[in-house]
């Protein structure tokens, strides 16, 4: 079975906690991920 990136990182019905997000990659990747996968930000 082949899964898309959206399916692999689907958090529907779950809670994600991202820590260390004040600057650098810790700040950028969660925002980018949320925008790409869930349309947030």
C-alpha positions as CSV (number, residue, x, y, z in Angstrom):
1,X,0.0,0.0,0.0
2,X,1.4,3.4,-1.0
3,X,0.6,6.3,1.2
4,X,0.8,10.0,0.4
5,X,2.7,12.5,2.6
6,X,-0.7,13.8,3.9
7,X,-1.8,10.3,4.9
8,X,1.5,9.6,6.7
9,X,1.3,12.8,8.8
10,X,-2.5,12.9,9.2
11,X,-3.3,13.9,12.8
12,X,-7.1,13.9,12.4
13,X,-8.5,13.3,15.9
14,X,-5.1,13.6,17.5
15,X,-3.1,16.3,19.3
16,X,0.4,17.4,18.2
17,X,2.8,19.0,20.6
18,X,5.8,20.7,19.0
19,X,8.5,21.9,21.4
20,X,11.6,24.0,20.8
21,X,9.9,26.2,18.3
22,X,11.2,29.7,19.2
23,X,13.7,30.1,16.3
24,X,15.5,28.3,13.4
25,X,14.2,24.9,12.2
26,X,12.2,24.4,15.4
27,X,10.2,27.4,14.4
28,X,10.0,26.9,10.6
29,X,9.2,23.2,10.0
30,X,6.1,23.0,12.2
31,X,4.6,26.0,10.5
32,X,5.4,24.7,7.1
33,X,4.1,21.2,8.0
34,X,0.9,22.6,9.4
35,X,0.4,24.7,6.2
36,X,1.2,21.8,3.9
37,X,-0.7,19.1,5.6
38,X,-3.6,20.9,7.2
39,X,-3.9,24.3,5.5
40,X,-3.2,26.1,8.8
41,X,-1.2,29.3,9.3
